[in-house]
Amino acid sequence: MASRVWPGRPYPLGATWDGRGANFALFSAHAERVELCIFDRHGRREIDRVVLPEYTDEVWHGYLPEARPGMLYGYRVYGPYDPANGHRFNHHKLLVDPYAKSLFGRVSWSDAHFAYRTSDTRRQDLAFDRRDSARGMPKCVLVDPAFSWGGDQRPRTAPEDVIIYELHVRGFTMNREDVPPPIRGTFAALALPASIDHLGALGITAVELLPVHAGVDDRLLVQRGLANYWGYNTIGFFAPNPRYLASGLADEFKTAVLRLHDAGIEVILDVVYNHTAEGNHLGPTLSFRGIDNASYYRLVPGDARHYEDFTGCGNALNLHHPRVLQMVMDSLRYWVEEMHVDGFRFDLASTLAREPEGFDPHAGFLDAIRQDPVLQRARLIAEPWDVGPGGYRVGGFPPGWMEWNDRYRDALRRFWRGDGGMIGELAARLSGSADIYGHRGRRPWSSVNFVTAHDGFTLQDLVSYAHKHNEANGEGNRDGTEHNHSWNCGAEGASDDPGVRARRRRAKRSLMASLLLSIGTPMLLAGDELSNTQHGNNNAYCQDNDMGWVKWPEGSADPDGMLAFVRGLIALRRAEPALRRARFLTGALHEERGLRDVTWLTPAGAEPTEDDWKQPEARCLAYVLDGGAALNPLLVMMNAAAEAVEFRVPDGFATGWTVVVDTAAEEGLGNGEAVHPGETRFVGSGALVVLRALDRDGDGRP
């Protein structure tokens, strides 16, 4: 029996429950007809089909008074199948609503998901395919947005105090024995005290979640028995990924956010608005392609059969179209206002800022965010590159944006690997990268400093493998970058050699200490504090298994002391304002104290000459950070040479010093040993030592 349908309204887009029924609105500028398909509660059988009766301002709309929350639906859109002119309509394909707030089920692949006959892939004129895809498609869920937030308070951490922890919702808890098996790998597990207590004990202020938007496992990966684990293959920009919902309800995500906020931890989402899961011109028809391909995607000028591809994923969303830009902005506002997230990390953000002439810091998308009263208060982090021409834009995003700083990553890796001639570059990165970000009023926190991230080696693997080992991905070890700046400390892979293990432990500590001592915003990769390994795989995007998951030690074990060391470093950072500066270091003299904000030193305790900075074999650097009028300076000594080096403790900064970090020591943290000006101290090979100044009374307090 056909459902009643009323005209409804062309806004808001998507399916909106109002307590009596639901309004359905779908943008398509080129469609000829739109049908709303309603399914049984299992999503297997289509029980009704309703033609949306109205078309207003390129929006098809209708109102169903019988609709109730939990109803499963999808769309069929009629129009020309004319790939040469950019149109790929095929009403035999069930389509996901771009504004769906929840999805039920996953894609179960078959040739029916493709709008053309898959046997014709070598032909230009791909023949129209009439097979119905509904059986293998996820269904959209009509949701009731009501949720009791109970006075949720956003942490709103000061920018200079932020410490980011990048984690994968599934991988973070799949191996935790203290999490009930039915909820491992879900938001429910992330919301547990065991998960949040770990983050709180570390001192983390923000979690950056790898993509949680509804996505698709690529067909080729599924055929290999793998999955798109990382999730950079989005099909729904408003819906949480069903695989992360133990309850199947989007409220589970809200509960996780609420509990993280209660612990003072912000939630940042890694979002993928640069492309979708529909791939290139031979990809499946799952949503946007079948709704209005010519509007949603950037097509090659003069060759509308093909897509512009700045992402390496086959397509690029067309943010030049006002309705597509509106969808992205509506999505961002939805996650801030309705889901209470605190910020976003934009994957391949350069693509979002591409105008016809290329990257533009005043692109429509960037300008739209800057003037938006909701989004201008969110943390905005750019991955400032893509794979298209002129796509590398580190330092090129406008004020208000933070950016992943890969120059920081490479400088730290190369220095601690033992590459010579790196001290000038290293000094620039340790001090906040003013050469990159010191313009237009930007601050040091604009630089998101990291040594490791999901894309690449873990910290343990960075010092255990000289080469990538991605054989498990099924691509002949051809995938993943070759430019890792990694080293194996004397043996490739796992080793029982005490000397190799000691060198690796020291290298990890020195890298982590450098990160947390640097000016800027530090970002840690989940599991690095646990010496997590991916066995040399530097591209574990498809490894939804023990290789890609964090390995948790049994009980409270901390086999190589890394967990305690990281906790101690973060505590040191939080206790020392000199490490959390809101302004760039300049070397300027503080008149009252007679000290510069930073003084660079050679191992001899003298300020470097121009020749010292350019020395091609230089592998040592020291510097003093002045904490300000009421605070005590810190002296940092770094030795990446192959042997221990004698550093002279300089005069004129303090009456005495105490050791607070020594990455060559047993525990890695200082033992309170006193050091006097003019004395010399050996800093071990590959080690970093930090001294805190004592006041005249020798108690280390102002």
N, C-alpha and C positions, 0 to 999 in steps of 0.2 A: 504494500500500500504506500503510495507516494506521500511524502511529508508535505505539509503546508509550507509555503515560502512566501514571505512578504518582501517588499522592495528593499528594506534595510537602508544602510548608508555606505558611502564610499570610504568612510573612516571610522575608527582606526583600521589600518590594514591588519589582516590576519583574522583569527576567530576570537570573538570577544563575548564572554558570558556576562550577562547583566543581571542575573538572578531570576529572570523569567524565560529567557531563551538566549540565542546567540546570533550575533551579526558576523557574516563572512564577507571579507573583502580581499580581492586579489588584483594586483596591478598586472596588466598586459596590454601594451599599446597596439599589438598586431594580431591579437586573437580574434576569432570570429564567433566563438561560443565557449562558455566555461561550465562544466558540470561538477557539482559537489557529490562525491561518492561516499556513502555511509556504510560502515562495516559492523559486523557483529563484535561482541566483546573480546573475541579471540583474534580478531583481525584477519580471519580466513575467508569469510564469505561477505560479498557485497550485498547488503540488504535493501539499499535504496540509492537512487540517483536523482539529484535535483539540479535543474538548470538555474544558474544564477540569473535572475530576471532583469537586472539593471546594469547599465554601463554608463558611468559618469566620470569624466576627466580621466579616461583610460583605466578606470578601475571597475571591475566586475563585482557586483555585490548582491546580497540577499540576506534575509533574516529568517531563521527557523525557530518558531516559538516552542517546538517540542524538544529542541536540543538541550542536553544536560551535560554537566561536567563528566568526563570519562568517555564521551562519545568518540569513536575512532573514525577518521575521515581522510580523504585525499582528493586530488583534483584530476580531472581530464580536461585538456585544453585543445580546442579545435582551431586550426588555422592552416596556412599553406606549408607544405613540405617542399622547400625550395632552398637547399643548402647554398647554392651558388649566390643567392641574394641574402643569405644570413638567416633564413627561417627554417626551423627544424621541428615544427609542430607535429605531434603524432598522438592522437587521442586514445590510442591503444595502450599508452604508457601511463600508469598511475604516477602522480607527481606529489612530492612533498611540498606543503605550504611553506614558503620562505619565512613566514612569521610564526610557524608552529612553536608553541611554548614547551611541548613535550612530544616525544616520539615513542611508539610502541613497536618493539621488534627491530630486526636488522635486515639489511639487504641479503637475500639468498640468491646468489648469482645464477643467471642463465642467459642465453642469447636473447631472451625476451626483453631484457633491459636496454637493448640498443634499438634506436629508431630506424635503423637500416638493416638489411639482411647481411649478417656478419660474414657470409660467404663471398660478399662483393667488395671486400676492403681494398682491393687493388684497382677498383674502378673509380673514376671521378664522380659518375652519376650513381651514387649509392641508392639502391632500390628501397622503397618504403616497406617497413616491416609491420605486419598486422597482428603479431602475437601479443597477448595481454600480459603485462608485467606485474599485475596487482598482487598475485600470490607471493612473489618474492620481494615485495617492497615493505619497508616500515610504514606504519600508519601514524598519522598525526592525532594528537589527543587534545580534546577541548578541556581546558583547565579552569579551575576556580582559583584565582590568584590569592585568596585570603590566606594570611599567615600571621600568627601572633609573634611579633618581633620582641615583645616584652621590654621596650625601652632600649633597644640595641644602641650601643655607643661606638661609633667608629674610632679606632685608636688615634688617627691623625698624628702619627709620629713626625717630629721635626725632620725635614729633609736630610740634614747632616747626621741624624742619628739612625737612619734606616740601615738595616742589615737584611739582605734578601737571601732567601733559601729556595732554590729552584727544585721543585719536586714533581714527580708523576703520581697522580692520585692512586692509580692502580699499583704501580711498582713500589710505592712507599710502604705499603702494608701487606703485600701478598706473602711475604716471608716472616711476618711477625707471629710468633707462637702465642703471644698474649692477646691476640685478636681472634674472636670466634671465626672459624673457617667460612661460614655462610656470608659474612660481610667483608671479608678481606678484599682489598682492592677497590673499595667504594668510599663515597663521601661519609657514610656511616662510620667506617673505620677511621677515617681522618678526624672525625669529630670525637673519637674516644679520648678519655684522659691520658691513656698511654701514649698516643700520638702527640697530643698537644703538650704534655709534660716534657717530652723529649725536646720539642722546639723551644719551650720556655726555658728549660735548663741550659740549652745552648746559648740563649740570649737573642734569638731570632726575633725581628720585629715585623717581617713580612714574608709570606710564602708566595712564590710565583709558580702557579700551577700550569704545567704543560696543557695543551688544548683540552678543554672539557666540553666544547660545543659538540653537538651530534655530528659524527663523522662516519666514514665508510672504509671498510677494509678493501683495498684494491683487489680486483679479481685475480691478477697474476700472483699476488701474495697468497691469497686463499688457496689457489691451486698448488702452491708450494708448501702448504701447511703452515703458513705464517700469517701475520696480521699487521695492520698499520698501527703499531703499538703507540708511537708518539702522538698520533692523532692529527697530524697536519693535513687533513683531507676532509674538510668540513662540508656538510650538506645542510646543516641547520644552525643559523646564527643566534637563535633565541632558546634553543632546547639543550639541556644538559645531555651528555652522552648516556644512553640507557645502561651501558655496561658498568657505569660507575654508581648506579642507583640500586642498592640492595632491595629497597622497598618498591622500586619502579616509579616513585613519585619525586617530582622536582623539589618538594619541600625538604627532602633529605639534603640537598645542596644548601638550602637556606639555614638549616640547623647547623651544618658544619661551619658556615660563615659566622653565625651567631656565637658559637662556642669559641672559635678562634678570636673573635673580637673580644669576648669576655676575658681572654688571656692576653689581650693587648697586641694581638698579631693581625696585621692587615692581610687582605686577600687580593692578589694581583693575578689576572688571567692572561695567559698567552693566547692571543687571538689571531685568526688567519682570515683576513678579509681580502687578501691579495688574489686568491684563486679559490676554486671549489673542487669537489670530488668528481666533477663530470669530465675532467681531462680535456684532451684535444678533440679534433674534429671526428675522431674515431671512438670517442668515449661514450659512456652510457647516457641515457636520458632519465634523470632522477628527479629533477626539479626545475631549475632556472632555464635550462636549455629548452625544455618543452613548454615552459610558460611564456617566454619571450626572449629567445636566444639573441636577437639583434639588439635588444635593449640591455640585457644583463652583462654581456661580454664585450670585450674589446676585440673587434674583428680587424683583420688586415685591410687597410685601405686599398680599394680596388680588387680585393680578393676575399669577399665576405664568407667564402667557404671555410677559411682558416682563421685561427685565433692569434692575436698578438700574445706572446709568451715571454714575460720578463721574469717568470718564477721558476722555470724548469719543470713545471707541473702541467703544462699543456694549455692553460688558459689564464686570463687575467680579468677580474671583475672590472666593469666599466663604470668607475666612479665619476665619470664626466656626466653620466645620465642622472638627472635630478632624483628620479625614483630609486635608483640604485644607491646613490649617496644617502638618500633618506633612509633606506633600509639599514645601512651600516650605522648611521647616527641613531636610529631608533633602537637598534640592537645594543649599542654601547650604553645609551641612556637606560634601557631596560635592565641591564646587568647592574648598573649603579643604583637605580631607584628601586627596582623591585627585588633584586637579588643581593643588594647591599655590598657589592664588591668595591674595592678601594682604588683600583687602577688596572691598567692594561699594558702588556708587552706586545707590540705589533710585529708579527712575523713579516720579514721582507718588506719593511715599511717604505722603502724607496719606491716600490710599485704603487703604493697608495698615493704618493705625491708626484706621480708622472703626469705631466700635461703633454699636449701634442709635440712640444719641442724637447721634452725630456723632463728630468727631475726639476721641481720648482718649489723652493721653500715657502712660496705663497700659493701653493696648489689649493684647489677648492676644498679638498678634504681637510688639510691642515688649517685653513682659515675657518672652516665650519666648526672644528673642535675648539679653536682658540676663542671664538665668540660665544660658545655654548655655555649657558650658566650652570649646567649640571657637570659637564665634562671638564671644564676648565679647573675644577677642584680635584679631579682625579689624578693619580700618578700616571704619567704617560711615558712609556719607554719604547724607543724605536730600536729595532734591529736595522741599522742604517745602511742596508745594502740589498741588492737583488742581483739576478744574473744577467740583466739586460745592459745595453750600452750606457756608460756613465752612471751605473747603479751604485757604486761604492761612495757613500756620502757620510762617513764618520765626521762628526762636527758640523754637518750641514743642516741639521734640523733647527727649527726656530726656538726662541726662548720658551721656557716652560717644559721642554722635553728633556728627558734623560735618554742616554744612548748606550747600548752595548759597545764597549771600547775594546775592539780586537787588537789594537796596537798595544794596549796595556797587556793583554794576554800574551802576545808574542814576545814582548820585551822581557817579561818576567820569566817565561819559559827559556828563552835563549840565554839570558844571563845565568840562571841557575844550572842550565845544561853545561855551562862553561865556555860559551862563545865569548871571544875577546872583543874589545872595542864597543861594549854595550853600555858603559856607565852613563854617558850623556843621555841616551834614550831612556835608560832606566830612571834617572833622576827626574826627567820630565813626567814619566808615568807615576812615580811614587808621590809626586807633589801635586797631583790633581789634573795633569794634562792641560795646563793653561794654554799651551800652544794650539790646542784643538778647540777648547771650549771657552777660553777667556775673552769672549767678545759678546756684545749686545746684552750685557748684564747677566750673562749666564754664570752659574756658580759651580764649585767643584763637584757637587752632587750630581751634576749633569752626566758625569762619567760613571757608568756602571762598570766597575772594575771586576774582572773575573779571570781566573786561571783555568778553570774547567767549566763546562756546561753540558747539557744533555747531548749536544752535537759535538762528538769528539771523545777523547779518552777521559776516563775518570782520573782522579788524582793518583790513585794507586797504579793505574795502567800507564799514566804519563811517565812514571819513573821505573816502569817494569818492561816496557816494550819500545824498541827502537823503530818498529814497523807495525802497521795495522794488521790485524788478523780477522778479516770479515768473512771468512769462508762460509760461516753458518747462514749468511744472508742469501746464499744461492746465486751470487753474481760473479763468481770466480775471483773474489777479492778485488774487483775493479771499482767497487763503490767506496765512498768515504775519502776524505782528503789525504793526500800524501804529505802535506806540509804541517806536521804535528809538532816539530821542535821538541821531540821526546827523546828519552834515553833510557837504557835498561839497567844501569848501575852494575854492569858486568855479566848479566845473564838474561837471555830473552825469556820472559814469562816467569811463572812461579819458580821459586828457588828456596832450597833449604840451607844455602850457604850463609853462615852467620854474618860474614862481611858484606855480602850483597844486601841482605836484609837490613843491616845497620845503615848502609848508605841510602837505601830507599827511605827508611824511616826519617833520616836526617833531611833528605831532599823534600819529602812531603811537608815536614815541619817548616822548613825554610820558605817554601812556596806559600804555605798558609799564613805564616807570620808576616811575610811581605804584603800579602793581600790585606790583612786586617790592620797593618800599620800604615797603609797608604791613605792619602787624602782622596776623597771621593766616596762612592757608594759601593761597598763590597757585596758581591754575590757569591754564595757557596752553592755547590752542587750537592743535592741530597745523597748521603752515603759516603761522601769524602771523609767525614769525621769518623766513619767506621771502617775506613780502608776498603771500601767496596770495589770490586773488580768486575769488569765485563770481559775478562780473559783476552784483552787486546782488541776487542771489537770497538772501532771508533765511529760506528754508524749503526747503532743498535735500534734503529727506527722500527724494525720488524720483529724484534725479539721480545714478544710478550710471554716471557718464560724466565727461568731462573737467571739466565744471562743478563736480561734487562732489568730485573728487579733488584732492589736493595737487599743485601745479605745482612741480616741482623745477627749479632753474636748471641749466644745463649745467655739468658739471664742478664746480669749486669756486667758481663765480661767486657774488657777493653784490651784486647790482646797486645797491641803495640802502643797503647797509651795515647792514641790519636784523639779519642773522644775527650779525655780530660784536658789534653793540650788545647784543643779548639775552644772548649769552654773557658779555659784560662785566658786565651788570647782575646776572646770577645769581651770577657770581664775587664781586661786591661783597656781595650778600646773604649768601653763605656765609661771607665773611670778617668780617662785622660782626654780632656777637651782638645788638647793639641792634635789629637788624631781625628777629630770630628769637626774640622774647621768649616765655616760657612763661606770663607773667602779663600782665594788662591794664595799660595805662598809666593812671596815676591823677593825675599832676601832683604826686605826693608828693615832698617834699624829701629828698635823700640827705644825711644830716647831715655825714658826713665830707667830701664833695666840695662841699657847699653848692649843689648843682644838683638840679633836679627831673628826674624820668624823662622828662618832655616839657614843653617851654615853648613855648607858641604866641606868635607874633609878627605884628605888622603889617609892611608894607613899610618903615615908619619905624624898625623895630627895637624897638618898644615892645610890651608885652603888650596884647592887645585888651581894650577895655572891653566892657560888655554891649551898648552901642550899635554898636560895631564888628562884633560877631558878627551883629547883626540888620540890618546895612546892606544894603538890597535890591540895590544896584549892586556889592557887593563881588565881585571876581573874582580876588583875590590872597590868598595865605596863605603864611606861613613858620612853621617850627618847628624847635626843637633837640631832638634825641634824645640823652639822656645814656647812654653805653654802660656805665656802672658804674665802680667804683673803679679798675679796671686798664685801662680802655678809653677811647678818645677820642670826644667827641661828634660828631654829624653835624648840619649845618645844611641844611635843605631849603627852597628858595624856589620857589613855584609862581605862575605868571602866566598866567591865561586871558583877560586883557584883549586888546583889539584893537590895542594898541600896547605898546611896550617900557615897563617900569616900573622905577624906581630903587629898589633894596632897600638898606637900611643893615645892614651886618654888625654884630651887637650886641657890646657889651663884656661881660666877665665870664664868658665860657665857655671861652676859649682864648687863648693868646698869638698864635696865627696859624692860618690855614686854608689848605687847598689844594683846588683844584677837581677833583672826581672824576667828575661828570656835568654835562653842559650839552647839553640836547637841541636847542639852536639851533646848536651848533657843527657843524663839518663831519663829524666822526666820532661825535658824540653823547656820547662819554665824555670825561672831563677830561684836560687836558694837563699837570697838575701845577702850574698857575699858582698863585702865592702870593697870598693875600688877607689883609689885616690888619683887626683889630677897629676899628670906627669908619669904615672905608672904605665907599663905596657901590659897588654893582655893578648894571649894567643887566641885567635878565632879559628876554629877547626875548618878543614876543607869542606866546602859546601854548607857552611854554617852561618847563622845570623845570631848576633848577640844584641840585647837591648839593656841599657843602663838607665836607671832613673836617678835624677839628681836628688841629693839630700840637702836639707837646709843647714844652717849653721849649728843647730842642735843635733844634727845627725839622725833625726827621726823620720825623714822623708816627707814631712808635711809642712805646708806653709805656715 
